[in-house]
């Protein structure tokens, strides 16, 4: 895939178009800066394009040690393959920037289509009164699923009836959303058995599911992603850089447009959905936005480590490379694009950091008191000024063996997610920091696997 000179000029013009930039979120804005004193990186858009398109440094399939197509390969990470998809599920809960790709962003005008709260807004939406089409008309405290329970509820055209259409973009995030629908409904049953009144049933089930989900983010997801020591430090001693007051949360651009896009580097090209089943490319084979066929029904033991089951497929090791499925996204995912390079998710990630005027990764590392990556580690093509998104991936490779985020990416992600919870008046960390999960667990603590088992489809 080769860009014409006109396309390259379009990329450059979009990246360099004027736009007002701000140092902190203004009234009504939902995005802002975590490190307002750092100068933006002015990378050559042609270099960003070259890095992200097929054959570039971000193309994992171009390198012999990357892009293995089996479920178990030399670039396996420690964690199971499902974790980056849960990270995507969390991202959809807190941020949705619908501005065009590559256009220089007016940060004042940027609006977040999600509330910056880990509150499962995408699952419950506005509740059975505000969004009744998401709920069971025969039992309005419960959310709808398909008739057999193995798919999301859909209209006659196959469009999912859910609070965020992005949760149907591929079968993994669709299955996660479905698991949360089932978990909510099982909580309704449990609360009913405990004698909770019908008027309070939905609200109690929503709060219980939300708090268990928040617990998972803090005590299961984050320790795997950034290390338990950093999570404990932020919980015990507070954040250094992101601590909005209650009701004052916003999404830092360094998080949304760089550090939290780490998961793109953990995606494999192909996955097995069922034991001894076929390996399917993520795109186009596992593309969503339509009914899930039986052969694509996901056995959770294939992507998460379940008690008594063989080890799951692993996430791809973080090394700055993305699989073929993400370097050449199908039209069904991107829609019509003005520049062919926009079909690469790596190009989109690199251009987005440029469009929102993010600083170089090395500059952030120095501000945080961390030793920056060497030019050889980050990539000599950047001359010591690496786009923050790519820096986070390369830092994970060289500072954490590709298994989790390094000190820069880890601190940004952990401080923001914990900070969003502390800024939410309804989150368990604010209402009752000593709260502990009440649902049963298979181990010493409640985990995502426990919630997935609670949220299995009936008969699965």
Secondary structure, 3 states (H helix, E strand, C coil): CCCCHHHHHHHHHHHHCCCCCCCCCCCCCCEECCCCCCCCCCCCHHHHHHHHCCCCCCEHHHCCCCCCCCCCCCCEEEEECCHHHHHHHHHHHHCCCCCCCCCCCCCCCCCCCCCCCCCCHHHHCCHHHHCHHHEECCEEEEECCCCCCCCCCECCCCCECCCCHHHHCEHHHHHHHHHHHHHHHHHHHHHHHCCCCHHHHHHHHHHHHHHHHHHHHHHHHHHHHHCHHHHHHHHHHCCCCCCCCCCCCCEEHHHHCCHHHHHHHHCCCEEECCCCCCEEECCCCCECCCCCCHHHCCCHHHCCCCCCCCCCCEEECCCCCECHHHHCCCHHHHCCCCCHHHHCHHHHHHHHHHHCCCCEHHHHHHHCCCCCCCHHHHCHHHCCCCEHHHHHHHHHHHHCCCCCCCHHHHHHHHHHHHHHHHCCCCCHHHHCCCCCCCCCCCCCCCCHHHHHHHCCCCCC
